[in-house]
Amino acid sequence: MKVQNVMESYITNRTNALYDEFAETKNSFLTCSCENCRLDTICYVLNRIHPKYVVSGRGMTYASLALNGQIMADIDAMIMDGMRIVNSTKRPYHAKRKIDNHMENVPAFNFPVFMGAVYDGHTFEPLAGVAVELTADGKLVPMEDASWENPTLTYKPARGSFTFKPASMPAEKEGEIKNFPFTITIRAENYQPLIYSFTIPVTSSVEDTPFISLKLQDSYMFSVDEINSME
């Protein structure tokens, strides 16, 4: 028996269904519905959704219990966001950058996936619809490809979590160690904004690094009304 991610199966099937639907719709915003575009959209959503692992054979039963109407509607909204973003980005640029780096053995700083979550500071419930941006030196940090957004939003199915995958940066040589400072800014309607900074050391390499992640601090937001009542 195998372990499988129920969300991956559901999102893959739902993404393909929406692509098929919009491809047949007149005056649709879609200009391409190829397999690569679909895969980019699936990655876009999966990067923002908590996985749900089950033992194969029980997956369909678990999925029917775990996916209620609101979650499915939220996932549809995320898929639509992903479709629009992927549709506006030329895919060849993603693959070309990675292939060129590999063929030329260009040393680069490859960053981990930054993972964080936002909660209400009073109820401790995860917050959806929160805007989060990652900056360095006062500028938005470029992302690895179109399946990652900056700024990004938190979604209800992802339980207030957000992720960033900064694009690789060129290095002078392999094995070079450099500290990179970043700033997270979090904004939500009727909440006091949050800003915090962190620095990570990264070692340059000529090879693609395996998937690694960096867990950021949990962020707790307080409503403006609640803060005013304390004053």
C-alpha positions in Angstrom: 0.0 0.0 0.0 1.1 3.5 -0.7 0.7 6.9 0.9 -0.8 9.6 -1.3 -1.7 13.3 -1.1 -5.5 13.5 -1.5 -5.2 17.2 -2.3 -2.9 16.5 -5.2 -5.4 14.2 -6.8 -8.3 16.5 -6.3 -6.5 19.7 -7.5 -5.1 17.9 -10.5 -8.5 16.7 -11.6 -10.3 20.0 -10.8 -7.6 22.0 -12.7 -7.9 19.9 -15.8 -11.7 20.2 -15.6 -11.6 24.0 -15.4 -9.0 24.2 -18.3 -11.3 22.1 -20.4 -14.3 24.2 -19.6 -12.6 27.6 -20.3 -10.9 26.2 -23.5 -14.4 25.7 -24.9 -15.7 29.0 -23.7 -15.9 31.9 -26.2 -14.0 35.1 -25.3 -12.1 33.2 -22.6 -9.0 34.8 -21.1 -7.1 31.6 -21.8 -4.6 31.7 -24.7 -3.1 28.3 -24.0 -4.3 25.2 -22.2 -1.4 22.9 -22.9 -0.1 20.3 -20.4 2.8 22.6 -19.2 0.3 25.4 -18.4 -1.9 23.0 -16.5 1.1 21.6 -14.5 2.2 25.1 -13.6 -1.3 25.9 -12.4 -1.4 22.7 -10.3 1.9 23.6 -8.7 0.7 27.1 -8.0 -2.2 25.7 -6.0 -0.4 22.9 -4.3 2.3 25.3 -3.1 -0.4 27.1 -1.2 -2.4 24.2 0.2 -1.8 22.0 3.2 -1.4 18.4 2.0 -3.7 15.6 3.3 -2.0 12.3 3.3 -3.9 9.0 3.3 -3.2 5.3 2.7 -4.1 4.4 -0.9 -7.5 2.7 -1.0 -9.0 4.9 1.6 -8.3 8.2 -0.3 -11.7 8.7 -1.9 -13.5 8.1 1.4 -11.3 10.5 3.2 -11.6 13.1 0.4 -15.3 13.1 0.6 -15.1 13.9 4.3 -12.3 16.4 4.2 -13.5 18.5 1.2 -16.6 20.5 2.0 -18.4 23.0 -0.3 -16.5 26.0 1.0 -13.1 24.4 0.7 -13.9 23.3 -2.8 -15.0 26.9 -3.7 -11.8 28.3 -2.2 -9.7 25.9 -4.2 -11.5 26.8 -7.4 -10.7 30.5 -6.7 -7.0 29.6 -6.2 -7.0 27.6 -9.5 -8.5 30.5 -11.3 -5.8 32.8 -9.9 -3.1 30.3 -11.0 -4.6 30.0 -14.5 -4.5 33.8 -15.0 -1.0 34.1 -13.7 0.4 31.2 -15.8 -1.6 32.5 -18.8 0.3 35.8 -18.6 3.7 34.3 -18.2 5.8 32.7 -21.0 6.8 29.2 -19.8 10.0 28.9 -21.8 11.7 31.4 -19.5 11.4 29.1 -16.5 13.1 26.1 -18.1 15.7 28.1 -20.0 17.1 29.7 -16.9 17.6 26.3 -15.1 19.0 24.5 -18.1 21.5 27.3 -18.9 22.7 27.3 -15.3 23.2 23.6 -15.3 24.9 23.4 -18.7 27.3 26.2 -18.0 27.9 25.1 -14.4 27.2 28.7 -13.2 27.5 28.9 -9.4 24.4 30.3 -7.7 22.7 30.9 -4.4 19.7 28.7 -4.2 17.2 29.6 -1.6 14.9 27.4 0.5 11.1 27.7 0.4 10.1 30.2 3.1 7.0 29.1 4.9 4.9 31.1 7.4 1.4 31.4 8.8 -0.9 34.3 10.0 -3.3 34.1 12.8 -5.8 36.3 14.6 -4.0 37.4 17.8 -7.2 37.2 19.8 -8.9 34.0 18.6 -5.7 32.3 17.3 -7.7 31.3 14.2 -5.8 31.3 10.9 -6.5 34.4 8.8 -7.5 34.2 5.0 -7.2 37.0 2.5 -4.1 38.5 4.1 -1.5 40.1 1.8 2.1 39.1 2.5 5.1 40.5 0.7 8.8 39.5 0.8 11.3 42.3 0.2 15.1 42.8 0.3 16.7 46.3 0.2 13.2 47.8 -0.1 12.3 45.9 -3.3 10.1 42.9 -3.9 12.1 39.7 -4.1 11.8 37.9 -7.5 10.3 34.4 -7.3 11.5 31.1 -8.8 8.7 30.9 -11.4 5.1 31.8 -12.0 3.8 29.2 -9.6 5.0 31.5 -6.8 3.6 35.0 -6.1 5.1 38.0 -4.4 3.1 39.6 -2.9 0.9 36.6 -2.1 -2.4 36.0 -0.3 -3.3 33.5 2.5 -6.3 31.2 1.7 -8.7 29.4 4.0 -7.8 25.9 2.7 -4.2 26.7 3.5 -5.2 27.7 7.1 -3.5 31.1 7.0 -0.2 29.8 5.6 2.0 31.5 2.9 5.1 30.4 1.0 7.8 32.1 -1.0 10.5 30.6 -3.3 13.0 33.3 -4.1 14.7 33.0 -7.5 18.4 31.9 -7.5 21.0 34.6 -7.5 24.4 34.4 -9.3 27.6 33.8 -7.2 31.2 34.4 -8.0 32.3 30.9 -7.1 31.1 27.6 -5.7 31.1 27.3 -1.9 30.7 31.0 -1.3 28.8 31.8 1.9 26.7 34.9 2.0 24.1 36.3 4.4 20.9 37.5 2.8 18.5 39.8 4.8 14.8 39.7 4.0 11.7 41.5 5.3 8.2 40.2 5.6 5.3 42.7 5.5 1.8 41.5 6.4 -1.4 43.5 5.8 -5.1 42.8 6.3 -8.2 45.0 6.4 -9.0 46.2 9.9 -5.8 44.7 11.3 -2.6 46.4 12.4 0.2 45.7 9.8 3.0 43.5 10.8 6.7 43.8 9.7 9.6 41.7 10.7 13.1 40.9 9.3 15.3 37.9 9.2 18.7 36.9 7.8 19.7 33.5 6.4 23.2 32.2 5.3 23.3 30.5 1.9 26.1 28.6 0.3 26.5 28.8 -3.5 26.4 25.7 -5.6 26.6 24.7 -9.3 24.0 22.1 -8.9 20.3 22.3 -8.1 19.7 21.8 -4.4 17.1 19.4 -3.1 13.8 20.8 -1.9 14.3 22.3 1.5 12.1 24.7 3.5 12.6 27.3 6.2 9.8 27.7 8.8 9.3 31.4 9.6 7.8 32.6 12.9 4.1 32.5 13.3 2.5 35.9 12.9 -0.4 37.1 15.1 -2.4 40.1 13.9 -4.6 42.3 16.2 -7.6 44.3 15.0 -7.3 48.0 14.9 -10.4 48.3 17.1 -8.9 46.0 19.7 -5.7 47.9 19.8 -7.6 51.2 20.1 -9.7 49.8 23.0 -6.4 49.1 24.9 -5.2 52.7 24.7 
